Every structure is written in C-alpha cells, then in structure tokens.
Amino acid sequence: MRLGWYALITTLLLPAAGHAQLAPLGIPRGMFRFEVDGSFAYANERFNDGTRESLGADFSSPGLGADRIPTLAEADQRVAVLLDQPGYKLNLGASVGTAQVSSGTGAFTLGIGITKGLSIFGRLPFVSTWWRQSVSIDTATSSAGVNLADPALGNAAGASVADAFFNQFNSSLAGLQERITAGAYDGDPVTRALALQTLASGLALSDSLSALIATAGSASPFLPLASSSAGQTLSGQVVSIQQALDGLGVAGFTAALPLPTDPAEATDVYNYATSPSGAIGYSSLSSSRRTGIGDVDVGAVYTFVDHWNADAARGLRVAATATVRLPTGAVALPTDPFGVSLGAGTPAVAMGAAFDLGRGAFGARLSASYLLQLSGNFTRRVAAPGSAFVPASATADVTVNPGDQFQIGIAPFYRLARAFGVVGSAVWLDQGDDQVEYATAADSVSGVPASVLGQGTGASRLLLSIGFTYSSSGQRADGTSGVPLDAGWRWQTTVASSGGITTKWSAIVFFARVYAKIW
C-alpha cells in the first residue's frame, strides 16, 4: 500500500541526517546531549518508473471520465447500450492536475552517554504538512455536462424538468397500453403490431433513461451534452417514440430529453468529489493540511572505534546504530485523496553502521542501513494507482506489510577552517514493495484485490546533497575546555529513481547539538 508521501520524506530526511555531517553519532560517557533539528521539504513533481511528471498527474487525463472517475463506468455502459456503441465513454474534457506538497519538521533529541562506547537517545518530532492541488479542464474537448437532476450537482429546476419529462413519457405509454387493451387497434393488424412494438421499445427506453438520469442510486452526475453525437442520438430515439405515439393517437408527450447544454467545469468536478452525499465524499480536492506529533524514535549507538580528532577532522571512527520507530504520528484518512500523514502508521526497526575516515583537509563518512518495517492495520480506499476519484464504497480495512528499505551512502567533506567544512553526500536507497491484504474477508471490496494498493510502492532512488558542517570538541587553543558543539546545514534533492512511484523531494535541513557533563 502507498503509505502516502510520509514514508518518502522519512527516507529522504531522517536516515540521511548522519550522512551530511561528521559529528559523532555517539555521546561521550557521562555526557548529556541536546539536539534540535529541522527541515523544510517541498515537491511538485514525482518519478513514475523513472519518468518525471507532475505530482498531480493522477488527476490528468486527455479525456476525463471513467479512467480517473471509476463511478462513471456504469453510466458509460448504460449509454453504450442505448447507442449500441460498446466503446462509448463520457468525456469531461482534457484535464491537467498540478500539485505541490510541503512539510516543515522540528524535532528535539535527548541523548546520554552510558559507557565509553554506548549511548542512548530519543527523538520527538513535530510535523506540519500542506498539500495544494488544482485541476483545470479544457471544455473545448468535452462532450459531457452536469446532470441538472442530480441531487448534489443539479438544482430544483433541473429536477423538475426531468420529472416532467418522465411523467409525460410514462403517462403516454400508460395511455398507449390502455388503448391496446381496449382493442383500439384490433381492426388493423399492422397498426396493432406497431402499437405493441412502440410500447415495448418505449418502456425499455424510459427505464434505461430513468436509470441514467433520474433514478436514485443509479443516475449519473454527468450526462452527454445535448449537442454531442451521443446526445443527438439519444434525443432522436425519444423523438421517434414521440412521433410513433402521436401517429397512434396518443398525444401529450412533447418534452425534450433533459440533457445538459453546457460542458462541465472544473468546479463541477470538485463539487462532485467533495459532496457529502455524493459517491466520492472526499474532504477536499484542493488542499489538505495537518500539524502534530510525528513518529517518535528511540535508539542506541555503539562506537566501536573512536580515534577521531574533531578539531583536526582526521582519524578513524566506526559506529553502529539501532533505532526503533514508534507509530505515534497520525496517518492519512480515507477521505483525504492526497494521503497526507504525520507518521508511517507502523513500527519499524533500523540497523545502521557508519565509518568515518579523515586526513588533512579531506575525509568522508561511509554508511549503510537497513529498515525493517512491521505490519499494521489501516482503513483505506482500495484502488489501483491512477484512480484519482476512488468511491467511498471502496473503503476497507487492510493489513499492510510495508516494504523494507536498504540504503548506502557516502559523504565526503573538505575542511575550510579548524572545525568548519563543506560536505556533500550521495545516498542510494532501495524500497521494497508493500504487501497488502484485506484485514478480514468481510472487509473486501468486490472484484478488487487488496494487493493493488502495493503497486508502485517499491522503487530505488538516488539522493544528493551539499551543505556545511561545524563540529568542535570544545577544546580551546589555550588548552581550556569549552562547550562541545555540532551544527550543520544542507540542501538535498532526489535526482533519479527507477521502478514505482516516488515523490521528487527537495529539502533544506539543519541541526545543532550541545553537550553537558552530568557525571
């Protein structure tokens, strides 16, 4: 299952935090460390199997219809039967979706050095996210408009026109039935056969059109334009029935088929998607914003080798980390089409190692880590990638085993001053596919396997960064001791990806650490 963009931003920012600076991962024995870190990440593009596209691409279509709004498939089928055109599709026009997501994170980390090599820490993040989206529609290519009899998109006048049409239609058919029963056409077999044929075809047409336009639960929110080829054909079928009834002596059916005359606008699509009484029921189609606590991390660092001179930025250092992610951040709601989350929703365990090597003005950190993500239960709308307008009826409880992550990185630095340097990094990250199944058989959506939520979740990507770092032991030139301090700033971006769908994040990240002796 796609856990929203949160899973991507955590891989972009958190695991790489140690790669962009050569401050120690561990804490000296008896020392307390307080750290503040923050980031601002933003994106308006994504990689789809390596190809860059708009972040709002799910809402783009050359002919917006059932390809993005699956609830229109039933209307397509009804019209196709009426027209005897199996490939008919409602077309709301060429749509273009654009989107931008941003996230601000601030976190506090407390750590203590337990022994010479072992230290422990805990990190509490606060996250604010904001997704903005727009969908534009070129109505010049549209052949469909709003059903004015629809309870959510239409109006009282439109409903009244539709009611009058079907009242006339059905009353005339009832009058024809009465004349047939009374034997009005018994003296002419040809006329009687025409009457029977008109009655049968009229009843079938009335039922089909009513299901398409007026019947609660089946009526389509969008219909073919009256001026379109489909609209003209449907109106022609009604006119043929009217002429036949008039020729059979049944008057009174003169109303025109109530089809829209104007193409649907983008606002109509927004209203359809967000109407509380509609089939979609999204909370918004333009913006989603959330603020709160993210996922808490607790962990430990063990420094095996520490022959590092922080002031000279040279020597050798080897450390390993173990981190547990607690799913304390709120996850996306099924009514949120953008999947904006504050947390991943599942616990995870990460193991990593770092190897620092420096000599003279140059050095580097080599690192590797593995993130084991554990299963969790979610309420999601079950649909394949690209189904932007997923109906509320597709909501189900699912069990997700998120794909594990493996990453390796290198962060070379160049020392500009005693404790100050410029540092870059390259990180390659591989994300496995999510495995998704329904929580119970009763939760399943008919005809749709839960596994479709795992499509496009696995991918590999390359992240690059550049920034500055400051790391001092606090030892002054005169031999006295001051406060140790680590700080850094960097800009990072995703430059390439293969397989799956990944957000093309860019981010500005900073951190600052101070130490105090407690024993």
Secondary structure as UniProt FT lines:
FT   HELIX           6..13
FT   HELIX           15..18
FT   TURN            19..20
FT   TURN            29..30
FT   STRAND          31..43
FT   STRAND          45..48
FT   TURN            49..50
FT   STRAND          51..54
FT   TURN            55..56
FT   HELIX           57..59
FT   TURN            62..63
FT   TURN            66..68
FT   HELIX           70..72
FT   HELIX           73..83
FT   TURN            86..87
FT   STRAND          94..113
FT   STRAND          118..138
FT   HELIX           139..141
FT   STRAND          144..146
FT   TURN            148..149
FT   TURN            151..153
FT   HELIX           156..181
FT   TURN            182..187
FT   HELIX           189..213
FT   TURN            216..218
FT   STRAND          222..224
FT   TURN            226..227
FT   HELIX           229..247
FT   TURN            248..249
FT   HELIX           266..274
FT   TURN            276..277
FT   STRAND          287..293
FT   STRAND          296..309
FT   TURN            310..313
FT   STRAND          314..326
FT   TURN            334..335
FT   TURN            337..338
FT   STRAND          348..359
FT   TURN            360..361
FT   STRAND          362..373
FT   STRAND          376..381
FT   TURN            385..386
FT   HELIX           392..394
FT   STRAND          395..401
FT   STRAND          405..415
FT   STRAND          420..431
FT   STRAND          435..438
FT   HELIX           441..443
FT   TURN            446..447
FT   HELIX           450..454
FT   TURN            455..456
FT   STRAND          459..472
FT   TURN            477..478
FT   STRAND          485..498
FT   STRAND          501..503
FT   STRAND          506..517
//
